[in-house]
Amino acid sequence: MYAEERQQAMARAVAARGRLSVAELASEYDVTTETVRRDLSALEALGLVRRVHGGAVPASALTSLEYGLAERDAARPAEKEAIARTALELLPPAGGSILLDAGSTTARLAEALPRDRRLVVFTHSVPVAARLVVNPAVELHLLPGTVRPATQAAVGPETVAALGQLRVDLAFVGTNGVTVGHGFSTPDATEAATKRAIVGAARHVVVLADATKVGVETTVRFAATDEVDVLVTDSEIDGSQRKELVSAGVEVVVA
């Protein structure tokens, strides 16, 4: 296989599978890791992939483009369901308080909350609130703000100010990307400000993110690794990235 053919095949594989490590590509195309890194550099220069630590993701994964809620909800549903179910094990005891961020995985967690454990729940997400309002064990508080159509969640100064008055036991937060160097990030500045306020309002912070988010850096950081206690993800997480996060002080729980 000529270098150009190999590079085209790599670009198609990364686009189809979301993320591939250097080691995986080296094994798949029977070349050295140094050759893979040169190939990825060439592909990144052409705008076909974006290099991340240890591998590559599709070029679109690191742009500021946000997909609609329906599209995000349809992506990797089994993994998100498993993450939500695993996150239930981290809930505080009866009478405890939690903050639920917007997102397709946090919405699944809201749906799965027990109906026999009294919890005080705050959220800025309309879809999350819709799932919680029918749970008789939940004392629901919907935060104020301007609702963004892309996420169907309240953001802005009102939301941030309301969060600034809170102190809850636990926050479950979504993210668009996580790396040790850039921390936890999202493309939109107003969403980042709200997430930052959520992190600041909680004694304990848990991020829910499927493995395609790990190794991805988006525009605006809302939390450094030392501000997050636990990352709940799925079994597709790269082993080296998991070790890096653990070394940075983040407990990684695999669903």
N, C-alpha and C positions, 0 to 999 in steps of 0.2 A: 504494500500500500504506500503510495506517495504521500509526502507530508501534507500536501493540500487536501488529498482525499481523507486522510486521517483527521485533519483539523475540521473538515466539514462534518465528518461523522461524530466527532466530539461535540461540536456545537449542537447538532440535532439531538444527541443523547442528553446533554445538559438541559435543553429546552423541554424535552419530553419528560424527564425524571425529576426536574426541579433543582437538584443539587447533586454533584458528584465530587468525590475527593480525588486528590492527585493519585493516591495509591490505587483506587478503583479504576481510574482511567489507564494507569500504567499497566495494570493486570489485563484489562479488557483489550487493549491494543498492542500488548506485548512489546512495550518500549520502557525506557528508564523514566524515573520520576523527573529527572532533569529535562528530558525531551517533552514530557507532559507540560512542565512549567513554561517551556519556550512556546509550545503550541498554544497554551492558554493566554500567554502574553500577546501572541499574534492575533488571537480571536478577540481579546479585549480591545486591542487597537482598532479592530474592525467594527466594534460595537456589538458583537454577537454574544458575548458572555461578559460577566463581571467576576473578576477574581476575588475570592475571599480567603481567609486563613485556611490553608489545607485543601483548597479545591476551587470550585467555580459554581456560580448560580446563573440563571438566565439574566440577561441584561436588564430586563424589566423588573427584576426582583429588587433592584436598588434605586429605582426611580421614585419620584414623588407620587406616582400614579396610585390612586386608591380604588380598589374594587368595591362595588356595591355590596350591601349586606347579604343579598341573596346569593351572589357569586361566592362570597367568602364562606357562607354557611354550607354551600354545596361541596366545598373542597375538603377532602380527607375526613368525612363525617365519622368513620369508625374510630379513627385516632382521637378525634376531638371528644367523642363520647367516652372513650376509655380514660382520657385525661380528666374529664369532668367527674367520672365515677371515682377515680383515684383521689381527686381533690376533696371529696366528701370526708375522707379519713382525717383531714386536717381541720375540720370545723371545730369551733370552740364548743364547750359544753352548753347545756340549756341555759338560756338567759344571756348568752354572749351576743356580741355585736359584730357585724361584718359589713364591708363595703364591696359591692360588685361593680366592676368596670363594664363598659360596653364591650361587645364582641361575640362571635359565634360560639366560642368555647365557654365563656362565662354564662351565656344564655342557656347552654346545656346544663351547666352546673345549677343555675336557678331552677330549672325544670326538675332537677333531681334532688333538690333539698328535701330533707325528711319532713313529714307532716306530723311527727310526734315529738319534735324538739323545738321548743320556743326559741326563736332567734329574732333579734332586731337587725333589720337589713336596710342599708342605704344604697341607692343607686341613682345614676344620672341617665340610665339607658331606658328608653321606652319599651323595647322588646323584653328586656329583663324584668321590668316592672310588671308587664302584662302577664308574665309567667308566675310572678310571685304573688300577685293580688288574689289568686285563687287558693293559695296555700294558707290554711287556717292557723298554722303555727307561726307564721311570719308577721311581725309588726313592721310594715313597709313604710319607708320614708323616701319619697321621690324628690330629688334635688332640683333646684330651679336652674334656669339658663335658656339659651337659644339652642334649639334642636337642629343639628346638622343632618341633612338628608342622607349623606353618605353612610353615616353610622347610626342614625336615629337616636342620638344621644345628646344631652344638653352639655354645652360648653360655654366658655366665656367668663367674664368677670364675676357674674352672679354665682356661677357654679363653683369657681375657685374660692370665692369668699365664703360660701356655705361650707365647703370642705374644710376651710381653715378653722372653722368653729368645732370640728368634730375630733373625737379620739375614739377609735374603735379597736376591738381586739385583733381583727384580721382583715386584710384587704386581698381580694383576688383580682389580679390585673392582667389584661391582655397586652400583647406587644406585636409589632410588625417585624422586629429584628432584635437579635441579641448577640453581642460579641464581648469578649473580655475587654478589648480596647475601647470600644464605643459605648458599652453598656446596653441598656434596653432603650429601644428607639421606635419612633413612629414618623410617618411623613409629614403630618400636619402640626403646625405650631400650636394651634388652639387645643387640639387633642392632647398634645404633649403637656401643655400647661395643666390640663385637667388631670391627666395621669400623674403628673408630678405632685399635685395637691392630694390625690388619693394616697400615694405612697407616704406623704408626710402626715396623713391623718391616721395612720395605722401603727399599732405596736408591732405587728408581724405582717410581712408582705410576701405573698405567694404569686408568682407569675405563671399563667397557664399558656403554653405555647407548643404547637406541634413542631416536630423536628425540622421542618422546612424553614422555620424562622431562625434557627440556631446557625450562626455564622453569617447572618445577613445584617448589614448596617443600613438603616434608613436615615432620613435627614436630621431629625431632632431627637436628641437624647432626653429621656424623662427620668431615668434613674441609673446610677452607677451600680456596679455589681455589689458593692458593699452596702447598698441600700435595700437589697432584696435578700430575703432569707431562703426561699425555696423556689426552684423552677420545676414545675411538673410538665413533662414532655412525654414523647412516645419512644418506642424501641428503635426507631430509625436514626436517633441521634448518633453522630460520629463519636467514636470512643475518645479520640484525642481532644475534641472540643469539650466533651463531658469532663475530662480530667482537668482541663484548663479552668472551667467554671468552678469546679470543686476546689481547686487550688486558690481561686480568687475569693473563696468563702461562701459560695452559693451551694446549698444542698440541692442535688439533682435527683428527683424522684421520677422513675420511669414507669409509665402506666402499662 
